[in-house]
Amino acid sequence: MAKYVIIGGSAGGIGAVEAIREIDPIGTLTVISDEPVPQYSRPMISEYVSKEATVDTMKYRDDQFWRNNNVQTLTGRTANKIDFTKKQVTLDGGDKIDYEKLLIATGGKPFVPRMEGGEKDGVFTFTELSSAKDIEDKLEHSKSAVVIGGGLIGVSAAEALVKRGIKVTLVELKDNILNLTLDKTASDIAEKVLTEAGVTVITGQTVQRILGRKDNEAAVGGVVMTDGKKIPCDLVVVAIGVIPRTELAKETDLKLNRGIVVDRFMRTNIAEVYACGDVAEAHDFLLNENRLLPLWPLAHMGGRVAGYNMAGKQVEYEGGTVMSSLKYFDLPIIAVGNVNPEELDDYEVLVELKPEKTVYKKILLKDGAIVGFIFLGDIEKAGILFRLLKNHVDVSEIKDKFLSEDFGIVALPEQLRQEMFVVN
Ligand SMILES: Cc1cc2nc3c(=O)[nH]c(=O)nc-3n(C[C@H](O)[C@H](O)[C@H](O)COP(=O)(O)OP(=O)(O)OC[C@H]3O[C@@H](n4cnc5c(N)ncnc54)[C@H](O)[C@@H]3O)c2cc1C
């Protein structure tokens, strides 16, 4: 029997391995992953496609990581079933692995809606290294692409492809790209930057069906939009969203909402079973409730907390919140918390817009505390605001300084500076 079994060897699984080994250097530890080399940085898929990164430079941990941590790796293997009563995981092919403590770190999978022509050769998703490699192979013979979905993944796919000299059309159903991350002003600026870089952005519409080529009906030749317009293309990237990979929880007693529900110790409702990362619904410190927060640093942090607790050291997860740190065509953007409330009545909003410098800052306050902000173009002081937001600091006395040129840690009251920013 393995003392610890982890399903998924990416950000969450790696965090857990590191924490377990800090506490327990010898307990048998097995990691199951259906990806052959799971220890790569998923956010760098875009840079792989744009040729700014290679498989080697996108490794989050080196190839010796598993051996150095004395991990039995079952890579290229899928966990198909968990029997929580027998404490046993069944793999593809029928092999069974017994566990004492189990971590489910299965992450997310792309949401691909049913679409006429969706099965054609040349339709890709953008969440795994294997898809990125498939796209890479296709690019040699491609001139144009349609990316469906103007969210974080769709925009990074569009950027990567246009950097490879591909003519890219980005299609977003809502009126603004990045609408779950930014407000309209920031989204408009981002769209302008994309357009100037050569991406054609179409909003308020989607792809109705995918067409075949004249000489080969089985391969992508174009798309038909909802208004009936045809756009010729050689490949289609579907980047509509990512959903938690919760298949293993089906028909079990594991408590599931949109993701697997965990407490502040990353424990599920079943004894000795933990979950973390994109598959889990964990604590949001701003909302003070559980939610899906599919972010790399939170998956790693959640994995660490799970690992410590699995190995017997009680550690509480401090939680995360919505936070995006983006860089499209050298335009840096940081968006944290609630940046786009439907009703502004209860909020105070501080805004600075300098279009000539491509700078936009918006800070939202509620009951004296920062609840969200967007910094675009100039992100230098975003770290200070993040700390103030995270600690729910009443900033009523200092908020007027936030947008001044010389705002910095020294502008904060001495006591606050000592409490939050001085490392002893
Ligand atoms: C293109 C892209 C860009 C991104 N950019 C950013 C960014 O800029 N910043 C940021 O914070 N986050 C970003 N993210 C999100 C980030 O990558 C995820 O939050 C993070 O990878 C989650 O880690 P995880 O360990 O929970 O799951 P994952 O990284 O999804 O890993 C889960 C692993 O488990 C394996 N697995 C699943 N089910 C099974 C099974 N049954 N058996 C065996 N193996 C299984 C999967 O194949 C996978 O290897 C991006 C994601 C993508 C796709």
The ligand as a Gaussian input file, in Angstrom:
#p B3LYP/6-31G(d) Opt

LIG

0 1
 C       -3.257000      28.386000     -21.643000
 C       -3.369000      28.586000     -20.157000
 C       -2.853000      29.735000     -19.596000
 C       -2.936000      29.947000     -18.226000
 N       -2.399000      31.081000     -17.717000
 C       -2.402000      31.274000     -16.380000
 C       -1.780000      32.418000     -15.816000
 O       -1.254000      33.281000     -16.523000
 N       -1.794000      32.555000     -14.466000
 C       -2.376000      31.615000     -13.653000
 O       -2.346000      31.780000     -12.442000
 N       -2.973000      30.524000     -14.158000
 C       -3.008000      30.331000     -15.497000
 N       -3.607000      29.217000     -16.015000
 C       -4.292000      28.283000     -15.103000
 C       -3.312000      27.295000     -14.455000
 O       -2.570000      26.654000     -15.446000
 C       -4.086000      26.318000     -13.602000
 O       -4.723000      27.026000     -12.553000
 C       -3.174000      25.238000     -12.994000
 O       -2.539000      24.505000     -13.988000
 C       -3.981000      24.288000     -12.099000
 O       -3.143000      23.320000     -11.595000
 P       -3.726000      21.916000     -11.107000
 O       -2.557000      21.150000     -10.567000
 O       -4.904000      22.111000     -10.264000
 O       -4.273000      21.203000     -12.419000
 P       -3.692000      20.979000     -13.861000
 O       -2.541000      21.878000     -14.151000
 O       -4.853000      21.035000     -14.785000
 O       -3.129000      19.497000     -13.797000
 C       -3.932000      18.376000     -13.549000
 C       -3.173000      17.155000     -14.021000
 O       -3.903000      15.987000     -13.664000
 C       -3.984000      15.109000     -14.792000
 N       -5.189000      14.299000     -14.620000
 C       -6.468000      14.721000     -14.571000
 N       -7.316000      13.701000     -14.360000
 C       -6.547000      12.578000     -14.297000
 C       -6.828000      11.208000     -14.085000
 N       -8.084000      10.766000     -13.907000
 N       -5.789000      10.341000     -14.065000
 C       -4.521000      10.757000     -14.225000
 N       -4.192000      12.072000     -14.424000
 C       -5.189000      12.968000     -14.443000
 C       -4.063000      16.084000     -15.962000
 O       -3.759000      15.491000     -17.200000
 C       -3.027000      17.115000     -15.551000
 O       -1.729000      16.707000     -15.883000
 C       -3.555000      28.966000     -17.392000
 C       -4.077000      27.805000     -17.956000
 C       -3.985000      27.613000     -19.320000
 C       -4.539000      26.348000     -19.913000

